[in-house]
């Protein structure tokens, strides 16, 4: 069975309902939600499906992704392109978009990108003047894309079904003050990204979770920051599921 997921505005929700599940009006089904261009391959497949009752028009763009100063930054690039870059999908139909690299990724390197999919409103000439004057929403969907050179690939999904050992990069954490709020800083000292799920502090047998499910990503050699929720005390050991490996412990950084 395929992995399915709803895409939400500016994020991909980490749920995977079955193909028969009810879909919210106006949603786009996207799979996989974590595409990877594997070492030795030139492209990855991305499927888009329209479960609604009206045609949708989507624009696909790919940006370089970095985390300078703990913030996500997206920049234009041409090393990976989406083909076709613009797709119209009729109700109940699906479209394959190929994410193709135009230049090779260096050995022992992981490169990070963001795939941005914008929904472009389609004019309906049969609309009444009153309906045409109403607010039309433009949805944006975003998902990560990683490209690997030889010997750099961790245990990501293999297109041929192969499975290897899970890998987690060395991670450190501390708290800091930013814009009048306490934030959690996580530094990735490894060579591959860290996907953080079910992050929380454990102390004296008590667990305090920051947020259920996916917290976010930390790119190699980068720092990422998240506001510390009210009522969560940064004491004890910071633990998370990292790249699918549960109960990974983070080392503290000097404050």
Secondary structure, 3 states (H helix, E strand, C coil): CCCCCEEECCEECCCCCCCCCCCCCCCEEEECCCCEECCCCCEEEEEEEECCCCCEEEEEEEEEEECHHHCCEEEECCCEEEECCEEEECCCCEEEEEEEECCCCCCCCEEEEEEEEEEECCCCCCCCHHHHCCCCCCCEEEEEEEEECCCCCCCCCCCCCCCCCCCCCCEEEEEEEECCEEEEEEEECCCCCEEEEEEEEEECCEEEECCCCEEEEECCCCEEEEECCCCCCCCCEEEEEECCEEEEECEECCC
